Amino acid sequence: MHKLTPYPTGSIREVATVALPLMISALSINLMMALNRYNLAHYSIDAVNAAAFVDMLCFVFHFSLMGITAIAEVFAGQYYGSSSYENVPIAVWQMIWLSLLTAVIFSIFGNYGGHLAIPENIQKDALPYFKWMMSFVFMHPLITALASFFIAQGKSKIIFWTSILSNVFCFMLSYQLINGGPISAPLGAEGAAIATVIAQTAQAITLFIVFLSKKNRQTYHTHHAYFNLYHFKECIKIGAPNGVNYVIEYGGWALIAGVLTIRGKDFMTVRTIAQTLFILLGFISNGIQKTIIALCSNLIGSNQLELVHKTLRSATIFMLLISITTIIPLCINIEYIATIFLGLKLPSDVLHEVAKAAYGISLFFILDSLAWIFIATLTSGGDTRFVMLMNTSASWTCVVIPGYIWLRYLPCDPSSLWVHLSPLYAFVNLTGLYLRYRSKKWQNKIVDANFGNYA
């Protein structure tokens, strides 16, 4: 086995060494999205609410595809763990091709599908934003596929630096394009979308250049850019449940977002703040998921399943420390943060609802971050079908169906969904995933990464 770090296998230091750069890079991405919201909020509250709605629609597609392309990390990690270096980029290339194949579909939908997907009352600000964001949805899965090559080897610093630089550039450019400046007239929400697309493209190109570097070509044969139907189908077979999971789960959240839009501006504003918290705090689960997939895939590839439990125990301790030190301060200061985020435009009753929502979201994130440890472990073993069934059933039975009924037909506050239903969903999901891990049934689903090579 080629170790990912110099520290003992399964130790907290090993987990932290891989996870922290990934978390910080994810935080930079999420922070730039939040800062784009900040720029838009000071430009127009209607613009930021429109962007928040479109983002939820886009999340359905880019997370579903990312769920599939991220499976490249499982195969790359197992090959790396078994020292079969020339096979590491096999799955990576298949997922690159998948991302590029979807570009045409999303371009058509982005240019012609906006009027069908967006409520009429927000189309003025939402349509230009939708055109750019939906047309380039494939960039997220493409970056995920490229990143999986590096993360599988524990080389998370390249992801860290490309994320930081691209997102700093995104923030600077979005400020100019949203508000107007030397390079452009004020473009509002459309300007934020253009800046995001340019920054993502720059990051993808940078990762691709490093991926094809001389060292990687010699060691890993990364220049073997063949499309192979058999390998492609194997990746889809394991990754498709992840993609379906995201479509169903985020489709449910998009349905709820539409109902909140109908309920009025206060509900939309609380939703926007809540969604921004999800964006900001998502770096925790994002980083730990990629870390556990990399570590567990390497352990599986080197036939060291007995060390998986030690790794998860270390990850749980690390995750609780990160979650508590991050979430509690944010929860305590949420009214102050919301005031800064939306300036002085929020009345006190709405700020109170935002504060209530923050407490529910904080509890959700602590539970959800722990759930992602088990999601990553089951994914490393190829048990993605159970993950799909657990996530989708928990989200629809705990949030989407009761939330839809509550919001449409019963009295409720703008914070009700976030205070009561979100934590319930996280708890049910965590419980089901933990029981699946303890049953060891996921070990019967372990994928065989040695499904051939390009020869």
C-alpha positions as CSV (number, residue, x, y, z in Angstrom):
1,M,0.0,0.0,0.0
2,H,1.2,3.5,-0.9
3,K,0.3,5.6,2.2
4,L,-1.4,9.0,1.6
5,T,0.3,10.7,4.5
6,P,3.4,10.1,6.7
7,Y,1.1,9.6,9.8
8,P,-0.2,6.3,11.2
9,T,-3.0,4.8,9.1
10,G,-6.4,5.6,10.5
11,S,-5.1,8.3,12.9
12,I,-6.7,11.7,13.5
13,R,-3.5,13.3,12.1
14,E,-3.9,11.3,8.9
15,V,-7.6,12.3,8.6
16,A,-6.8,16.0,9.3
17,T,-3.8,16.1,6.9
18,V,-6.0,15.0,4.0
19,A,-9.2,16.7,5.1
20,L,-8.1,20.2,6.1
21,P,-6.9,21.3,2.6
22,L,-10.1,19.9,1.1
23,M,-12.3,21.6,3.6
24,I,-10.5,24.9,3.1
25,S,-10.8,24.6,-0.6
26,A,-14.5,23.8,-0.3
27,L,-14.9,26.7,2.1
28,S,-13.3,29.0,-0.4
29,I,-15.8,27.9,-3.0
30,N,-18.8,28.1,-0.7
31,L,-17.6,31.5,0.7
32,M,-17.3,32.9,-2.8
33,M,-20.9,31.8,-3.5
34,A,-22.0,33.5,-0.3
35,L,-20.0,36.6,-1.2
36,N,-21.7,36.6,-4.6
37,R,-25.0,36.5,-2.7
38,Y,-23.7,39.4,-0.6
39,N,-22.9,41.5,-3.7
40,L,-26.3,40.7,-5.2
41,A,-28.1,41.4,-1.9
42,H,-26.7,44.9,-1.9
43,Y,-27.5,45.3,-5.5
44,S,-31.2,44.1,-5.2
45,I,-33.0,41.8,-2.7
46,D,-35.1,40.6,-5.7
47,A,-31.9,39.7,-7.6
48,V,-30.5,37.6,-4.7
49,N,-33.8,35.8,-4.2
50,A,-34.0,35.0,-7.9
51,A,-30.4,33.7,-7.9
52,A,-31.2,31.6,-4.8
53,F,-34.1,29.9,-6.6
54,V,-32.1,29.3,-9.8
55,D,-29.2,27.9,-7.8
56,M,-31.5,25.3,-6.2
57,L,-32.6,24.2,-9.7
58,C,-29.0,24.0,-10.9
59,F,-28.1,22.0,-7.7
60,V,-30.4,19.2,-8.9
61,F,-28.3,18.7,-12.0
62,H,-24.8,19.6,-11.0
63,F,-24.9,17.6,-7.7
64,S,-26.5,14.6,-9.5
65,L,-23.7,14.6,-12.1
66,M,-21.1,15.2,-9.4
67,G,-22.4,12.2,-7.6
68,I,-21.6,10.1,-10.6
69,T,-18.3,11.6,-11.6
70,A,-17.1,11.5,-8.0
71,I,-17.1,7.7,-8.2
72,A,-13.8,8.1,-10.2
73,E,-12.2,8.7,-6.8
74,V,-13.2,5.2,-5.6
75,F,-11.6,3.4,-8.5
76,A,-8.6,5.7,-8.6
77,G,-8.1,5.3,-4.8
78,Q,-8.3,1.5,-5.0
79,Y,-5.8,1.3,-7.9
80,Y,-3.5,3.7,-6.0
81,G,-3.8,1.5,-2.9
82,S,-2.9,-1.6,-4.9
83,S,0.1,0.3,-6.6
84,S,-1.5,-0.2,-10.0
85,Y,-0.5,3.3,-11.0
86,E,-1.1,3.1,-14.7
87,N,-4.8,2.3,-14.1
88,V,-5.4,5.3,-11.7
89,P,-6.7,7.6,-14.5
90,I,-9.0,5.1,-16.2
91,A,-12.2,6.1,-14.4
92,V,-11.1,9.7,-14.3
93,W,-11.1,9.9,-18.1
94,Q,-14.5,8.2,-18.4
95,M,-16.0,10.8,-16.1
96,I,-14.3,13.6,-18.0
97,W,-16.0,12.3,-21.1
98,L,-19.4,12.0,-19.3
99,S,-19.1,15.6,-18.2
100,L,-18.3,16.9,-21.7
101,L,-21.1,14.8,-23.3
102,T,-23.7,16.6,-21.1
103,A,-22.5,20.0,-22.1
104,V,-24.7,20.1,-25.2
105,I,-27.8,19.1,-23.3
106,F,-27.3,21.7,-20.6
107,S,-26.5,24.4,-23.2
108,I,-29.9,23.8,-24.9
109,F,-31.8,23.7,-21.6
110,G,-30.0,26.8,-20.3
111,N,-30.9,28.9,-23.4
112,Y,-34.5,27.7,-23.9
113,G,-35.8,26.1,-20.7
114,G,-35.9,29.1,-18.3
115,H,-39.5,30.1,-19.0
116,L,-40.6,26.6,-18.2
117,A,-38.6,26.2,-14.9
118,I,-38.9,29.7,-13.3
119,P,-42.0,31.2,-11.7
120,E,-43.2,34.3,-13.6
121,N,-42.8,36.7,-10.7
122,I,-39.0,36.3,-10.6
123,Q,-38.2,35.8,-14.3
124,K,-36.9,39.3,-14.8
125,D,-33.8,38.7,-12.6
126,A,-33.7,34.9,-12.8
127,L,-33.7,34.2,-16.6
128,P,-30.3,35.8,-17.5
129,Y,-28.8,34.1,-14.4
130,F,-30.4,30.8,-15.3
131,K,-29.0,31.0,-18.9
132,W,-25.4,31.1,-17.8
133,M,-25.6,28.8,-14.7
134,M,-27.6,26.1,-16.4
135,S,-25.6,26.1,-19.6
136,F,-22.4,25.5,-17.7
137,V,-23.7,23.1,-15.0
138,F,-21.3,20.5,-16.5
139,M,-18.3,22.4,-15.1
140,H,-18.9,21.1,-11.6
141,P,-18.8,17.4,-12.5
142,L,-15.8,18.0,-14.8
143,I,-13.8,19.6,-11.9
144,T,-14.9,16.8,-9.6
145,A,-13.6,14.2,-12.1
146,L,-10.3,15.9,-12.4
147,A,-10.0,16.5,-8.7
148,S,-10.6,12.8,-8.0
149,F,-7.3,11.9,-9.6
150,F,-5.4,14.1,-7.1
151,I,-7.5,13.4,-4.0
152,A,-7.2,9.6,-4.5
153,Q,-3.4,10.1,-4.0
154,G,-3.8,12.4,-1.0
155,K,-2.6,15.3,-3.1
156,S,-5.2,17.8,-1.8
157,K,-3.0,20.9,-2.0
158,I,-3.5,21.3,-5.7
159,I,-7.2,21.3,-5.1
160,F,-6.8,23.8,-2.3
161,W,-4.7,26.3,-4.3
162,T,-6.8,26.2,-7.5
163,S,-10.0,26.6,-5.5
164,I,-8.6,29.6,-3.5
165,L,-7.3,31.4,-6.6
166,S,-10.3,30.8,-8.8
167,N,-12.7,31.9,-6.2
168,V,-10.8,35.1,-5.3
169,F,-10.8,35.9,-9.0
170,C,-14.6,35.1,-9.1
171,F,-15.4,37.5,-6.2
172,M,-13.4,40.3,-7.8
173,L,-14.9,39.8,-11.2
174,S,-18.5,39.4,-9.9
175,Y,-18.3,42.7,-8.0
176,Q,-17.4,44.5,-11.2
177,L,-20.0,42.7,-13.3
178,I,-22.8,43.0,-10.8
179,N,-22.4,46.7,-9.9
180,G,-20.7,47.9,-13.1
181,G,-17.2,49.3,-13.5
182,P,-14.4,49.9,-16.0
183,I,-15.1,46.6,-17.8
184,S,-18.9,46.4,-17.9
185,A,-22.2,48.1,-17.3
186,P,-24.1,46.8,-14.2
187,L,-25.4,43.3,-15.1
188,G,-26.9,42.3,-11.7
189,A,-27.6,38.6,-11.3
190,E,-26.3,37.9,-14.8
191,G,-22.9,39.4,-13.9
192,A,-22.6,37.0,-10.9
193,A,-23.3,34.1,-13.2
194,I,-20.8,35.2,-15.8
195,A,-18.1,35.6,-13.1
196,T,-18.8,32.1,-11.7
197,V,-18.6,30.5,-15.1
198,I,-15.3,32.2,-16.0
199,A,-13.7,31.2,-12.6
200,Q,-14.8,27.6,-12.9
201,T,-13.5,27.3,-16.4
202,A,-10.1,28.7,-15.3
203,Q,-9.9,26.1,-12.4
204,A,-10.8,23.2,-14.8
205,I,-8.1,24.3,-17.3
206,T,-5.5,24.5,-14.5
207,L,-6.3,21.1,-13.1
208,F,-6.3,19.6,-16.6
209,I,-2.8,21.1,-17.3
210,V,-1.4,19.5,-14.1
211,F,-3.2,16.3,-14.8
212,L,-1.4,16.0,-18.2
213,S,2.0,17.1,-16.8
214,K,5.1,15.2,-17.9
215,K,5.4,13.5,-14.5
216,N,1.8,12.3,-14.5
217,R,2.0,11.1,-18.1
218,Q,5.1,9.0,-17.2
219,T,3.9,7.6,-13.9
220,Y,0.1,7.3,-14.5
221,H,-0.3,7.4,-18.3
222,T,-2.8,10.3,-17.9
223,H,-2.4,11.0,-21.7
224,H,-4.4,7.8,-22.4
225,A,-7.6,9.7,-23.1
226,Y,-9.5,6.8,-24.5
227,F,-13.3,6.4,-24.2
228,N,-13.9,2.8,-23.2
229,L,-17.5,1.7,-23.1
230,Y,-16.9,-1.1,-20.7
231,H,-15.1,1.0,-18.1
232,F,-17.6,3.8,-18.7
233,K,-20.5,1.4,-17.9
234,E,-18.8,0.2,-14.7
235,C,-18.4,3.7,-13.4
236,I,-22.0,4.5,-14.3
237,K,-23.2,1.3,-12.6
238,I,-21.7,2.3,-9.3
239,G,-22.1,6.1,-9.6
240,A,-25.7,6.2,-11.0
241,P,-27.4,5.6,-7.6
242,N,-25.5,8.7,-6.3
243,G,-26.8,10.7,-9.3
244,V,-30.4,9.5,-8.9
245,N,-30.1,10.2,-5.1
246,Y,-29.2,13.9,-5.8
247,V,-31.9,14.3,-8.5
248,I,-34.6,13.0,-6.1
249,E,-33.3,14.7,-3.0
250,Y,-32.6,18.1,-4.5
251,G,-35.6,17.8,-6.7
252,G,-37.6,17.7,-3.5
253,W,-35.8,20.7,-2.1
254,A,-36.5,22.6,-5.4
255,L,-40.2,21.7,-5.0
256,I,-40.1,23.2,-1.5
257,A,-38.2,26.3,-2.8
258,G,-41.1,26.8,-5.3
259,V,-43.7,26.7,-2.5
260,L,-41.7,29.1,-0.4
261,T,-41.6,31.5,-3.3
262,I,-45.4,31.4,-3.5
263,R,-45.7,32.1,0.2
264,G,-44.1,35.5,-0.2
265,K,-41.0,37.6,0.3
266,D,-40.4,36.9,4.0
267,F,-40.4,33.1,3.3
268,M,-38.1,33.6,0.3
269,T,-35.7,35.8,2.4
270,V,-35.5,33.3,5.2
271,R,-35.0,30.6,2.6
272,T,-32.2,32.6,1.0
273,I,-30.4,33.1,4.3
274,A,-30.9,29.4,5.2
275,Q,-29.6,28.3,1.8
276,T,-26.6,30.6,2.2
277,L,-25.9,28.8,5.6
278,F,-26.1,25.5,3.8
279,I,-23.6,26.8,1.2
280,L,-21.2,28.2,3.9
281,L,-21.3,25.1,6.2
282,G,-21.3,22.6,3.3
283,F,-17.5,22.7,3.3
284,I,-17.4,20.4,6.4
285,S,-19.3,17.5,4.9
286,N,-17.8,18.1,1.4
287,G,-14.2,17.8,2.8
288,I,-14.8,14.8,5.0
289,Q,-16.7,12.9,2.3
290,K,-13.8,13.2,-0.1
291,T,-11.3,12.4,2.6
292,I,-13.0,9.2,3.8
293,I,-13.6,8.0,0.2
294,A,-9.8,8.5,-0.5
295,L,-8.7,6.8,2.7
296,C,-11.2,3.9,2.7
297,S,-10.7,3.2,-1.1
298,N,-7.0,2.9,-0.5
299,L,-7.6,0.6,2.5
300,I,-9.9,-1.5,0.4
301,G,-7.5,-1.6,-2.5
302,S,-4.7,-2.8,-0.2
303,N,-7.0,-5.4,1.6
304,Q,-6.8,-3.6,5.0
305,L,-10.5,-3.5,5.8
306,E,-9.7,-4.0,9.5
307,L,-8.4,-0.4,9.6
308,V,-11.6,1.2,8.3
309,H,-13.2,1.4,11.7
310,K,-10.2,3.1,13.2
311,T,-10.3,5.6,10.4
312,L,-14.0,6.3,10.9
313,R,-13.5,6.7,14.7
314,S,-10.8,9.3,14.0
315,A,-13.0,11.0,11.4
316,T,-15.9,11.3,13.8
317,I,-13.7,12.9,16.5
318,F,-12.2,15.3,14.0
319,M,-15.7,16.1,12.5
320,L,-17.2,16.9,15.9
321,L,-14.4,19.2,16.7
322,I,-14.7,21.0,13.4
323,S,-18.5,21.2,13.5
324,I,-18.8,22.5,17.0
325,T,-16.1,25.2,16.7
326,T,-17.6,26.3,13.4
327,I,-21.3,26.0,13.8
328,I,-21.9,27.3,17.3
329,P,-20.2,30.7,16.7
330,L,-22.1,31.1,13.5
331,C,-25.4,30.2,15.2
332,I,-24.8,32.7,18.1
333,N,-24.1,35.6,15.7
334,I,-26.6,34.8,12.9
335,E,-28.7,38.0,13.3
336,Y,-25.5,40.1,13.1
337,I,-24.4,38.1,10.0
338,A,-27.8,38.4,8.4
339,T,-27.8,42.1,8.9
340,I,-24.4,42.5,7.3
341,F,-25.5,40.1,4.5
342,L,-28.6,42.0,3.6
343,G,-27.7,45.5,4.9
344,L,-30.5,47.3,6.9
345,K,-33.3,46.0,4.7
346,L,-34.5,43.2,7.1
347,P,-37.2,44.0,9.7
348,S,-36.8,42.7,13.2
349,D,-39.5,40.0,12.9
350,V,-37.7,38.5,9.8
351,L,-34.4,38.6,11.6
352,H,-36.0,36.7,14.5
353,E,-37.2,34.1,12.0
354,V,-33.7,33.9,10.5
355,A,-32.2,33.3,14.0
356,K,-34.7,30.5,14.7
357,A,-33.9,28.9,11.4
358,A,-30.2,29.0,12.2
359,Y,-30.6,26.9,15.3
360,G,-32.4,24.2,13.4
361,I,-29.8,24.3,10.6
362,S,-26.9,24.1,13.1
363,L,-28.3,20.9,14.6
364,F,-28.9,19.6,11.1
365,F,-25.3,20.2,10.1
366,I,-23.8,18.5,13.1
367,L,-25.9,15.3,12.4
368,D,-25.5,15.5,8.7
369,S,-21.7,15.9,8.8
370,L,-21.6,12.6,10.8
371,A,-23.9,11.0,8.2
372,W,-21.4,11.9,5.4
373,I,-18.7,9.9,7.1
374,F,-20.9,6.7,6.7
375,I,-22.0,7.8,3.2
376,A,-18.4,8.0,2.1
377,T,-17.6,4.6,3.6
378,L,-20.5,2.9,2.0
379,T,-19.6,4.6,-1.3
380,S,-16.0,3.4,-1.1
381,G,-17.4,-0.1,-0.8
382,G,-19.8,0.4,-3.8
383,D,-22.9,0.3,-1.6
384,T,-24.3,3.3,-3.4
385,R,-27.8,1.8,-3.9
386,F,-28.5,1.7,-0.2
387,V,-27.2,5.3,0.2
388,M,-29.6,6.4,-2.5
389,L,-32.6,4.6,-0.9
390,M,-31.7,5.9,2.6
391,N,-31.2,9.5,1.6
392,T,-34.1,9.8,-0.7
393,S,-36.6,8.1,1.6
394,A,-35.4,10.2,4.6
395,S,-35.6,13.5,2.8
396,W,-39.0,12.9,1.2
397,T,-40.7,11.4,4.3
398,C,-39.2,13.8,6.8
399,V,-39.0,17.1,4.8
400,V,-40.5,17.2,1.3
401,I,-43.9,15.6,1.8
402,P,-44.7,17.0,5.3
403,G,-43.1,20.3,4.4
404,Y,-45.2,20.7,1.2
405,I,-48.4,20.0,3.2
406,W,-47.4,22.3,6.0
407,L,-46.4,25.2,3.8
408,R,-49.4,24.9,1.4
409,Y,-52.3,24.1,3.7
410,L,-51.4,24.8,7.4
411,P,-50.3,27.9,9.4
412,C,-46.5,28.2,9.6
413,D,-43.7,30.6,10.1
414,P,-40.9,31.3,7.6
415,S,-38.6,29.3,9.9
416,S,-40.8,26.3,10.6
417,L,-39.3,24.0,7.9
418,W,-35.7,24.7,9.1
419,V,-36.4,24.4,12.8
420,H,-38.4,21.2,12.9
421,L,-38.1,19.2,9.7
422,S,-34.4,19.6,8.7
423,P,-33.0,18.2,12.0
424,L,-35.5,15.3,11.9
425,Y,-34.3,14.4,8.4
426,A,-30.6,14.5,9.4
427,F,-31.2,12.3,12.5
428,V,-33.2,9.6,10.6
429,N,-30.7,9.6,7.8
430,L,-27.7,9.3,10.1
431,T,-29.4,6.4,12.1
432,G,-30.1,4.4,8.9
433,L,-26.6,4.9,7.5
434,Y,-24.9,4.0,10.8
435,L,-27.0,0.8,11.1
436,R,-26.0,-0.2,7.6
437,Y,-22.3,0.3,8.4
438,R,-22.6,-1.7,11.6
439,S,-24.3,-4.6,9.8
440,K,-21.3,-5.0,7.5
441,K,-23.6,-5.8,4.6
442,W,-21.8,-3.0,2.6
443,Q,-18.7,-5.2,2.5
444,N,-20.6,-7.6,0.3
445,K,-21.0,-4.7,-2.2
446,I,-17.3,-3.9,-2.5
447,V,-16.4,-3.1,-6.1
448,D,-13.6,-4.8,-7.9
449,A,-11.4,-2.0,-9.2
450,N,-9.3,-4.4,-11.2
451,F,-11.8,-4.4,-14.1
452,G,-9.1,-4.2,-16.7
453,N,-7.0,-1.5,-18.2
454,Y,-6.5,0.2,-21.5
455,A,-4.3,-2.5,-23.0
